Amino acid sequence: MTEQQIELGIEDRAPELVPLNAIFATDFVQILVPVTTANTMAEVAAAVAHHVEGKRVRALPYPKVVFHNGRKLPPR
């Protein structure tokens, strides 16, 4: 008997840990933030802000967003 391999879609797989090199907009330090493939961009932005706001940068009450190659990514 031969086993068939089934390729799972990204939404069917377990979340994978991804090390993300990030720079908060007004910070001067690059940081390494652990995120998962299941995180939304809003969650990624919050994770980056968590490591910077109130430490090296003043916390501001605005929504946090992710930019990649100069383009704002949707929060979902």
PyMOL commands that set and color helices and strands:
alter all, ss='L'
color gray80, all
select helices_A, chain A and resi 10-12+41-50
alter helices_A, ss='H'
color red, helices_A
select strands_A, chain A and resi 17-22+31-36+67-68+71-72
alter strands_A, ss='S'
color yellow, strands_A
deselect
rebuild
show_as cartoon
